[in-house]
Structure formats: structure tokens, C-alpha cells
């Protein structure tokens, strides 16, 4: 496991230790790194009961813009 992969997993473990199982994030690079961490967990057969949500997608859906072709939906 590379140091970068370890960092991805570490961020998820820290969130879990704090009691978070869902994260709402507005940083694209953070979303990608956490999603890669979840993929690594799935590959190693670890439980992945953890959700990552893009703030902008959630906001656009909440404001009724999900069907207008907005980016990221």
C-alpha cells in the first residue's frame, strides 16, 4: 500500500472514530480521495458502511435542479 492509499484510508477511519458515517463535502479532490479510500476498503473486503456526498449535487437536487442537465447530476 502506498502512502497516498494509506492517507485515503486514514481519513475515512478518522471520520468513523468521530462517529461520522456520512460526509457532505464541497471539495472535489477530497471527494475523489475519499471515494478511492472506499474502493480500497471494498477491494480488501472491509465493511464500507460509509457515505460520501457532493455538497453541490445535494444542493442542486434539494433546490429542484436535478432534471435540468446541471453539471454533476
QUICOR-V168252 format. One record per pair of residues at least 12 apart in sequence whose C-alpha atoms are under 7 Angstrom apart, sorted by the first residue. I is the first residue (numbers start at 1). GAP is how many residues later the second one is. Records with the same first field share a line. If there is no record, write none. Layout:
BEGIN
I = GAP / GAP
END
This chain:
BEGIN
5 = 32
8 = 25 / 26 / 28 / 29
9 = 28
12 = 22
21 = 28 / 29 / 30
22 = 28 / 29 / 30
23 = 28 / 29 / 30
24 = 28 / 29 / 30 / 31
25 = 28 / 29 / 30
26 = 28 / 29 / 30
57 = 15 / 16
END
